[in-house]
């Protein structure tokens, strides 16, 4: 090997060696996580001997709890993602306009993100208590400012729909600043001259929204939809605290691992979760790309 | 546009802002209200729960701060978070220096590879990490949880660090080397002070990430002898204690996070929006 190449490699290595410890650490863990996840999902341990097997996957498919958790998680994503987008859009459109104390209001709206998820979940745990709790008292018309909506207290955490519903509520409340900030950045990046030009050329509010604002903020909308849908798939803390026995995939992993002692099935669900996220992100990406083309070129 | 319509729009905007204010402020108010509630304001015997405690008190805080177990978990959380900051900075700052300063071929792909561990959901990666740590004997140990939290924080530290180092003009480093400084001297005397604010933000981010982390702590420490503040809150919740105790622990857990988040809003906003909008 020519000496110059060896010298080049040495000088390059000397230059980039500070990168090595972090790279080894992160890539090492990446390999460990991937290998263990795949290994545990496709092996069984029988009397100390490990052998390749599809048994964890087969047992999982036969498990009603798994099917229910998958359906629950899909519902969580399908309802939660548009909800986060709508709430984020509402807040961003308000914060885009100028009004007194806008800076203060913006700081205020970021606070939910700073509250740890476990704390928000604990607060909902307290508020939706049964049979007492503020929400039950409110809905039963115990306060002068709110009419009675129900006759008897509702057992929120006892019902699947309600317990997952309040988990979703907590998740959307805590994460709405992220959607708002991304959409606000998208709105702020639009050149105001474009509005003026469209207005001068006679476009009404609806036309400006359809042909100017929507195509231009679509990249931020796509970012919100993609990122938030991934977060919805991953959700663990809110249903863990609030939904008890009504599992999402995330909480099913925990139950299988800690309560049932089935680490291989837990790993298989963890793998299913990763696959779901990848597939859903790819599908959403294609759909959003199609939508962008439709809006820009139609 | 007619004056009437402008006024109508303004009114709608202010109603919307008021609604958003209530949406954020009401839960926070209720959390604080519960933490200063006296027992009669919680167990009302059928009467509506008051919107302001009958006799507000700080006794729950006093009770909590007189409990040595509480001090123990706060100290644990603090030590684990500080150790996470030290480890993730000592690994992350040199790495982000190289990635931020040198135009290496394939730099972007390599960076993506480094942070791709964060693409796994925590609840998915916690199983392999726990199994690996059990084999290593690192479950229920301080160093196990510190290594796990560093794994979570390091990609963010590198990501924030890269932009901090990238923003420093090349000329400064070159001038220092022309004047005889070694690469290490230029790094310590010129680059590090200039990248300081960004790196402080990264450090605080790592601290907070560890401080309120629950999933890895729950799997790696469980109900073992080491407990953190989040585990303590979760453990208390399972024993159905009075709600004012839960709220008080929650307030203690949130205060540092909210304080730092308000201080670091600029960096948080930049971190969230960077890369998402072209």
Interface residues (C-beta under 8 A of the other chain):
Chain A: X15 X16 X18 X19 X21 X22 X23 X25 X26 X27 X29 X30 X32 X33 X34 X35 X36 X37 X40 X90 X91 X94 X97 X99 X105 X107 X108 X109 X110 X111 X112 X113 X114 X115 X116 X117 X118 X119 X120 X122 X123 X125 X126 X127 X129 X132 X133 X134 X137 X142 X143 X173 X178 X181 X182 X185 X186 X189 X219 X220 X223 X227 X233 X234 X236 X237 X241 X250 X253 X254 X257 X258 X263 X266 X267 X270 X271 X273 X274 X277
Chain B: X13 X14 X16 X17 X20 X21 X23 X24 X25 X27 X28 X30 X31 X34 X44 X48 X49 X51 X91 X92 X94 X95 X97 X98 X99 X102 X104 X110 X113 X114 X115 X116 X117 X120 X121 X122 X123 X124 X125 X127 X128 X129 X130 X131 X132 X150 X151 X154 X155 X158 X212 X214 X215 X218 X219 X222 X230 X233 X234 X237 X243 X246 X247 X250 X253 X254 X257 X258 X260 X261 X262 X265 X268 X269 X272 X273 X276 X277 X278
